[in-house]
């Protein structure tokens, strides 16, 4: 995984444990998991298309009728 061995992963995990503390670590990992799930969900869903009318197009109400 990313060219890291067991020793490097242990060092990273110890640094994370020191930074966040043992009490807050489950909360941080839960938030990270929810973020990854939201990211994967965003990749699966088709992009939303914005269909708001532009300001350049005249409205049907303001068109003048020919006399």
Residue pairs with C-beta under 8 A, 6 or more apart in sequence:
1 9
4 12
16 25
17 25
20 28
